[in-house]
Amino acid sequence: MFLTNHGHVLLTLYRNPDLRQRDIGALVGITEGAVQRILHDLEDGGYVEVRKVGRRNHYEVHPEHSLRHPLEADHTVGELLGQLCDDVS
């Protein structure tokens, strides 16, 4: 696998920002607890914004955010997602 679980969660949220954590875990193949930890990391890093909508969460991925590793720092999340999805802004 080339993507980490963080990358898989980010891609899943970009494709469907209203998924429940249980559903994200099922799609990625990780536990709900792992999803919670990854979401916390992504939110702390500024890659994802979490907003409460009723009893559910809505996740907004920030495609303009730069990748963190020095080898990819001149690229954005949107560029990565653009290679994997058809409709990245």
Beta strands, then each sheet from edge to edge (+ up, - down):
strand 1: 48-53
strand 2: 56-61
sheet 1: 1+ 2-
end
